[in-house]
Amino acid sequence: MILAVCHYYLTTVTTLMLSVGDVAQLPWHIEMENKRLKAAKTCKICLEADVGVVLIPCGHIVCCRGCADLLSRCSLCGDYVTDTVKIYMN
């Protein structure tokens, strides 16, 4: 499950289907995708560091290592956190 969650976050990429008429909107699409990816990669607790751990047992990737050490429950689903696994994202 942990590998599936990591794979999901690492492969979240939006494919842009462009036609000749859509080329003018390309910078807007790229800017929006960039903001979405930065938000997905940012710790949802401190909003400063990059996410860096998988919470066990729920498998959510929502916070950095520093914030994970302070959590007893997942901030997304509310499950009790029994362990964490450090992840490395490019």
C-alpha positions as CSV (number, residue, x, y, z in Angstrom):
1,M,0.0,0.0,0.0
2,I,2.8,2.4,0.9
3,L,4.4,1.8,-2.5
4,A,1.1,2.4,-4.2
5,V,0.6,5.7,-2.4
6,C,4.1,6.8,-3.2
7,H,3.7,5.8,-6.8
8,Y,0.5,7.8,-7.0
9,Y,2.1,11.0,-5.7
10,L,5.2,10.6,-7.8
11,T,3.3,10.0,-11.0
12,T,0.6,12.7,-10.6
13,V,1.1,14.6,-13.9
14,T,-1.6,16.2,-16.0
15,T,-1.4,15.5,-19.7
16,L,-2.2,18.6,-21.8
17,M,-4.0,17.9,-25.0
18,L,-3.2,20.9,-27.2
19,S,-4.7,21.8,-30.5
20,V,-3.7,24.8,-32.6
21,G,-6.3,27.0,-30.9
22,D,-5.1,26.0,-27.4
23,V,-1.5,27.1,-27.8
24,A,-2.3,30.6,-26.6
25,Q,-3.5,29.2,-23.3
26,L,-0.4,27.1,-22.8
27,P,1.4,29.4,-20.3
28,W,-1.8,29.6,-18.1
29,H,-2.0,25.8,-18.1
30,I,1.6,25.4,-17.1
31,E,1.3,28.0,-14.4
32,M,-1.8,26.3,-12.9
33,E,-0.1,22.9,-13.0
34,N,3.0,24.3,-11.4
35,K,0.9,25.7,-8.5
36,R,-0.9,22.5,-8.1
37,L,2.2,20.4,-7.9
38,K,3.9,22.8,-5.4
39,A,0.8,22.6,-3.2
40,A,0.7,18.8,-3.3
41,K,4.4,18.8,-2.3
42,T,4.1,21.2,0.6
43,C,3.5,20.1,4.2
44,K,-0.1,20.7,5.1
45,I,0.8,21.4,8.7
46,C,3.6,24.0,8.6
47,L,3.0,25.1,5.0
48,E,6.8,25.6,4.7
49,A,8.7,22.3,4.2
50,D,8.2,19.7,1.6
51,V,6.2,16.5,2.5
52,G,8.6,13.8,3.6
53,V,6.9,10.9,5.3
54,V,4.1,8.4,4.8
55,L,1.9,8.0,7.8
56,I,1.2,4.5,8.9
57,P,-1.4,2.8,8.7
58,C,-3.4,5.2,6.6
59,G,-0.7,5.8,4.0
60,H,-1.3,9.5,3.6
61,I,1.6,11.8,2.5
62,V,0.6,15.1,4.0
63,C,3.5,16.5,6.2
64,C,7.2,17.0,6.7
65,R,9.3,14.9,9.0
66,G,9.3,17.6,11.7
67,C,5.5,17.9,11.8
68,A,5.1,14.1,11.6
69,D,6.9,13.8,14.9
70,L,4.3,15.9,16.5
71,L,1.2,14.1,15.1
72,S,-0.7,11.4,16.9
73,R,-3.5,11.4,14.3
74,C,-3.5,11.9,10.5
75,S,-4.6,15.5,9.7
76,L,-6.4,14.2,6.6
77,C,-8.4,11.2,7.7
78,G,-8.0,11.3,11.5
79,D,-6.5,7.7,11.8
80,Y,-4.1,7.2,14.7
81,V,-0.5,7.3,13.5
82,T,1.4,4.3,14.6
83,D,4.6,4.8,12.6
84,T,6.1,6.9,9.8
85,V,8.3,6.0,6.8
86,K,10.6,8.6,5.4
87,I,10.2,9.2,1.6
88,Y,12.5,10.8,-0.9
89,M,10.9,12.9,-3.7
90,N,12.7,14.3,-6.7
